[in-house]
Amino acid sequence: MINRRHIRIKVMQSAYALLLSKNDKLDTQERYLNQSIERLHELYILHLQLLITLLEKAGFLNLASKDKFLQSNSPLDNSPNFANNRVLHQIKKGVLLKDYPLDKNKPNWKNQKELIDIVWRRIQKNNKFIEYMSLDQTDYQIDKRIVLSIYKKAIAPNEKLAEFYEDEVISWTDDIPFVNTWIVNNLNKLNKSTPFTPDKLYKDVEDKIFALELFRKTILNFSKYEKDIDAKTPNWDTDRITKIDKLLIVMGITEFFHFPSIPTKVSINEYIEIAKDYATPKSSFFINGVLDKLLVDYTNDKKIHKSGRGLL
């Protein structure tokens, strides 16, 4: 499921787009934010359906290998191991088509046979997969290890898959690594005694509210908090402070004031880490310095009121 850091990234992207467009259509950008987050879950389900599609392909190929005209001596063709993989069948039972229908207007694997073949050929080159298909007998743990191996080696780093995702939905460009980690975590947690159920998008309703409130309060208070930033950077020409740096600082200030249950240190650390991936090499140090200075002033002026564990 989506975590708070990725929510912050989604909010940052939507807020940045709105600020860059210089319009006041807050509701339009809010809809885009919600859609962008919801499509993250679509990508997650699409990854699970990819595993199921590969299972079904293996089943078809294994059946075909029994045809006397198509017989082969290669275990990659004859072995039923992957077609019978317990973990993949467990996932298939959990990802029911009635719950996650393949909309003809949305990406689905039935229309991507060439891409599936590319992924399959890459899987067949995996040494561990070759060893797995040569085994006379497998068990649940062996099945689980091979699914993890092919996911990490043949699916997650697959450039052709990445190109397909990026062409389908632009917001998926930043979501691919997150979803890959999500799937690997799901696979690691699987056990033979518990049915697989796909994760929900949000951990709880509070996270969904957090996304919308962080976006709204960042945009509505941007000009006010921008003045505080300018006051703390008198030796900096405004043009020298990148828009993304200023936005991340404003988001940090927004959390200081409007999210009493989030400790200030957590907010600062989160935006430092996001800056490392989305801003300039020196941005994380700059953001850290400005937020630290502002926090001292706000605390001395008793402007920050935190509740619950963590306090400041």
BATOR-498072 format. One line per field, with one value per residue (C-alpha): x, y, z; residue number from 1. Coordinates in Angstrom, 3 decimals, always signed. Layout:
N
px [X:...]
py [Y:...]
pz [Z:...]
pos [NUM:...]
//
This chain:
312
px [+0.000:+1.077:+3.211:+3.436:+6.636:+5.105:+1.998:+4.276:+5.905:+2.505:+1.448:+4.729:+4.231:+0.637:+1.476:+4.465:+2.314:-0.285:+2.287:+4.041:+0.794:+0.086:-3.653:-6.035:-7.844:-7.299:-10.163:-8.825:-5.411:-6.984:-8.735:-5.447:-3.764:-6.454:-6.313:-2.517:-2.640:-5.445:-3.524:-0.665:-2.922:-3.754:-0.041:+0.275:-2.593:-1.157:+2.134:+0.262:-1.674:+1.639:+2.729:-0.565:-0.176:+3.304:+1.879:-0.797:+1.799:+3.876:+0.779:+0.035:+3.633:+3.727:+0.548:+1.941:+5.138:+3.079:+2.016:+4.080:+4.752:+6.121:+8.132:+11.438:+14.272:+14.728:+13.450:+12.457:+9.821:+8.925:+9.029:+5.657:+7.352:+6.564:+3.092:+2.391:+4.085:+2.172:+2.921:+1.684:-1.484:-1.975:-1.697:-4.049:-6.733:-6.333:-6.409:-9.877:-10.892:-14.332:-12.642:-10.039:-11.575:-9.388:-10.959:-10.439:-9.630:-6.884:-3.563:-3.898:-1.676:-4.047:-3.077:+0.654:+1.648:+4.933:+5.925:+4.988:+7.227:+10.115:+9.683:+9.370:+12.587:+14.417:+13.069:+14.311:+17.837:+17.826:+20.215:+18.117:+15.055:+16.898:+17.909:+14.335:+12.872:+15.375:+14.227:+12.338:+10.342:+9.613:+7.954:+6.352:+9.610:+11.392:+8.448:+8.560:+12.307:+12.043:+9.166:+11.220:+14.264:+12.549:+10.729:+13.964:+16.035:+13.647:+10.669:+11.638:+14.660:+13.045:+13.454:+10.769:+8.230:+9.261:+8.795:+5.343:+4.267:+5.628:+3.860:+0.556:+0.420:+2.919:+2.618:+3.777:+7.333:+7.962:+5.744:+7.579:+10.337:+7.784:+5.466:+8.368:+9.305:+5.635:+5.381:+8.640:+7.360:+4.129:+6.078:+8.339:+5.334:+3.550:+3.092:+1.294:-1.282:-2.650:-4.585:-3.138:-5.162:-3.956:-3.189:-5.516:-4.261:-4.291:-3.384:-6.328:-8.635:-6.209:-3.635:-6.207:-7.164:-3.479:-2.869:-5.681:-5.098:-1.361:-2.011:-4.703:-2.875:+0.406:-1.193:-3.418:-0.547:+2.244:+2.593:+2.551:+5.200:+7.257:+7.753:+9.111:+11.568:+12.703:+13.281:+15.619:+17.548:+18.375:+21.657:+19.992:+18.585:+15.016:+15.807:+18.654:+16.304:+14.772:+10.995:+11.166:+13.370:+10.960:+7.971:+9.524:+10.285:+6.712:+5.398:+7.610:+6.263:+2.733:+3.310:+4.762:+1.558:-1.298:-0.474:-0.133:+0.451:+3.525:+6.770:+8.731:+11.861:+9.920:+8.741:+12.246:+13.794:+11.119:+11.663:+15.441:+15.113:+12.676:+15.050:+17.847:+15.785:+13.924:+16.030:+19.657:+22.634:+22.854:+19.116:+18.891:+21.441:+19.717:+16.248:+17.551:+19.199:+16.186:+13.671:+15.925:+16.168:+12.436:+11.672:+13.753:+11.848:+8.436:+9.183:+10.452:+7.335:+5.175:+3.564:+3.855:+1.476:+2.111:+0.109:+0.625:+3.899:+6.994:+5.998:+8.564]
py [+0.000:+3.561:+4.997:+8.563:+9.320:+8.376:+10.391:+13.380:+12.823:+12.712:+15.914:+17.592:+16.730:+18.004:+21.182:+21.851:+21.477:+23.878:+26.490:+26.231:+26.721:+29.910:+29.305:+28.918:+25.726:+23.941:+21.496:+20.384:+19.609:+17.861:+15.508:+14.900:+14.129:+11.599:+10.028:+9.801:+7.996:+5.677:+4.750:+3.657:+0.835:-0.016:-0.435:-2.697:-4.917:-4.900:-6.276:-9.072:-9.836:-10.025:-12.851:-14.633:-14.148:-15.701:-18.648:-19.157:-18.930:-21.602:-23.799:-23.400:-24.173:-27.215:-28.565:-27.905:-29.803:-32.976:-32.830:-35.457:-33.004:-30.378:-32.553:-31.192:-32.549:-29.261:-29.091:-25.495:-26.897:-30.166:-29.366:-28.577:-26.897:-23.293:-24.119:-25.777:-23.093:-23.010:-19.349:-18.147:-20.205:-18.695:-15.201:-16.145:-17.187:-13.859:-11.587:-12.491:-11.033:-10.102:-7.844:-6.420:-6.534:-5.873:-2.731:-2.631:+1.083:+0.435:-1.416:-5.205:-8.117:-9.737:-7.033:-7.272:-10.729:-9.497:-7.862:-11.020:-13.029:-10.628:-11.055:-14.835:-15.116:-13.123:-15.419:-18.469:-17.045:-16.865:-19.551:-20.148:-20.620:-23.208:-25.048:-24.843:-26.298:-29.182:-30.239:-33.518:-32.165:-28.767:-27.491:-24.212:-22.556:-23.517:-22.134:-18.924:-18.435:-18.785:-16.284:-13.783:-14.448:-13.937:-10.871:-9.237:-10.324:-10.402:-8.196:-5.311:-4.171:-4.885:-1.790:-2.855:-3.153:+0.256:+1.807:+0.229:+1.582:+5.062:+5.222:+4.168:+6.513:+9.339:+9.320:+5.677:+6.782:+7.580:+4.761:+1.802:+1.444:+1.862:-0.795:-3.194:-2.910:-3.353:-6.606:-7.988:-7.259:-9.108:-12.108:-12.202:-12.281:-15.114:-18.426:-21.577:-21.483:-17.972:-17.014:-14.122:-10.917:-7.865:-4.852:-1.891:+1.441:+3.238:+1.793:+3.686:+6.635:+8.949:+8.517:+9.425:+12.545:+13.368:+13.463:+15.902:+18.112:+18.381:+19.455:+22.004:+23.584:+23.760:+25.640:+27.903:+28.936:+29.004:+32.799:+33.242:+30.603:+31.841:+35.109:+33.198:+31.413:+34.703:+36.138:+33.251:+33.464:+37.205:+36.505:+34.384:+35.865:+34.539:+33.261:+31.163:+29.132:+26.509:+26.195:+22.603:+23.522:+26.233:+23.932:+21.198:+23.728:+25.049:+21.481:+20.994:+24.186:+23.066:+19.869:+21.874:+23.884:+21.772:+18.169:+18.008:+14.250:+14.336:+15.120:+18.013:+15.858:+13.351:+16.101:+17.522:+14.098:+13.190:+16.305:+15.942:+12.423:+13.499:+16.324:+13.808:+12.179:+15.139:+18.274:+19.356:+17.660:+20.472:+20.845:+18.467:+20.506:+23.780:+22.482:+21.033:+24.334:+26.511:+24.216:+23.957:+27.738:+28.213:+25.511:+27.316:+30.564:+28.917:+26.996:+30.076:+31.973:+29.042:+28.767:+24.993:+22.757:+19.047:+16.343:+12.662:+10.779:+12.395:+15.983:+18.188]
pz [+0.000:-0.512:+2.297:+3.581:+1.660:-1.671:-0.769:-0.184:-3.573:-5.279:-3.489:-4.434:-8.115:-8.162:-6.240:-8.489:-11.612:-10.212:-9.171:-12.509:-14.427:-12.441:-12.293:-9.372:-10.434:-7.157:-7.661:-11.055:-9.637:-6.653:-9.068:-10.839:-7.507:-6.579:-10.029:-9.905:-6.552:-7.664:-10.803:-8.563:-7.381:-10.997:-11.670:-8.628:-9.823:-13.360:-11.991:-10.209:-13.393:-15.245:-12.949:-13.612:-17.369:-17.217:-15.256:-17.910:-20.681:-18.961:-18.706:-22.409:-23.396:-21.134:-22.719:-26.185:-25.312:-24.880:-28.521:-30.348:-33.161:-30.763:-28.404:-27.097:-24.961:-23.111:-19.499:-20.241:-22.578:-20.871:-17.157:-15.531:-12.546:-13.418:-14.721:-11.364:-9.245:-5.965:-5.237:-8.619:-8.306:-4.836:-6.336:-9.177:-6.677:-4.850:-7.891:-9.115:-12.450:-11.133:-8.553:-10.957:-14.447:-17.466:-18.895:-22.664:-22.360:-19.812:-20.104:-20.022:-20.988:-23.480:-25.957:-25.225:-26.481:-27.961:-24.674:-22.737:-25.094:-24.408:-20.652:-21.018:-23.036:-20.383:-17.663:-19.586:-19.550:-15.758:-14.451:-11.350:-13.541:-15.638:-12.448:-11.153:-14.335:-14.135:-10.663:-10.357:-7.439:-5.881:-2.722:-1.628:-0.548:-3.781:-5.764:-3.752:-4.271:-8.042:-8.260:-6.243:-8.411:-11.748:-10.449:-9.297:-12.310:-15.254:-14.399:-12.099:-14.178:-17.556:-19.744:-22.220:-19.414:-18.076:-21.532:-21.797:-18.392:-19.084:-22.450:-20.900:-17.883:-17.430:-13.627:-13.582:-14.372:-10.695:-9.443:-11.008:-8.350:-5.553:-6.983:-7.592:-3.914:-3.000:-4.993:-3.570:-0.046:-0.879:-2.167:+0.879:+3.213:+1.431:+3.204:+2.128:+4.929:+4.280:+1.112:-0.854:-0.840:-2.780:-0.630:-0.531:-1.811:+1.548:+4.936:+6.451:+5.819:+7.649:+4.877:+2.227:+4.189:+4.693:+0.929:+0.195:+3.237:+2.633:-0.947:-0.061:+2.864:+0.944:-1.950:+0.163:+2.457:-0.102:-0.354:+3.432:+4.092:+1.148:+3.047:+6.043:+3.742:+2.181:+5.660:+6.473:+3.200:+2.904:+1.118:-1.504:-4.679:-4.977:-8.470:-7.082:-4.912:-7.160:-7.251:-6.108:-3.099:-2.038:-2.488:-0.333:+2.401:+2.265:+2.542:+5.603:+7.202:+6.374:+8.331:+11.244:+11.603:+10.290:+11.201:+14.979:+15.134:+12.853:+14.741:+13.216:+12.925:+10.843:+8.477:+8.060:+7.427:+4.891:+2.776:+2.966:+1.536:-1.187:-2.159:-2.732:-5.483:-6.978:-6.502:-6.964:-5.268:-2.684:-2.107:+0.836:+2.810:+1.922:+2.847:+6.102:+7.051:+6.294:+8.013:+11.093:+11.372:+10.894:+13.438:+16.078:+15.467:+15.371:+18.567:+20.400:+19.315:+20.459:+17.029:+16.769:+18.694:+18.455:+20.173:+20.840:+20.798:+19.314:+20.047:+18.283]
pos [1:2:3:4:5:6:7:8:9:10:11:12:13:14:15:16:17:18:19:20:21:22:23:24:25:26:27:28:29:30:31:32:33:34:35:36:37:38:39:40:41:42:43:44:45:46:47:48:49:50:51:52:53:54:55:56:57:58:59:60:61:62:63:64:65:66:67:68:69:70:71:72:73:74:75:76:77:78:79:80:81:82:83:84:85:86:87:88:89:90:91:92:93:94:95:96:97:98:99:100:101:102:103:104:105:106:107:108:109:110:111:112:113:114:115:116:117:118:119:120:121:122:123:124:125:126:127:128:129:130:131:132:133:134:135:136:137:138:139:140:141:142:143:144:145:146:147:148:149:150:151:152:153:154:155:156:157:158:159:160:161:162:163:164:165:166:167:168:169:170:171:172:173:174:175:176:177:178:179:180:181:182:183:184:185:186:187:188:189:190:191:192:193:194:195:196:197:198:199:200:201:202:203:204:205:206:207:208:209:210:211:212:213:214:215:216:217:218:219:220:221:222:223:224:225:226:227:228:229:230:231:232:233:234:235:236:237:238:239:240:241:242:243:244:245:246:247:248:249:250:251:252:253:254:255:256:257:258:259:260:261:262:263:264:265:266:267:268:269:270:271:272:273:274:275:276:277:278:279:280:281:282:283:284:285:286:287:288:289:290:291:292:293:294:295:296:297:298:299:300:301:302:303:304:305:306:307:308:309:310:311:312]
//
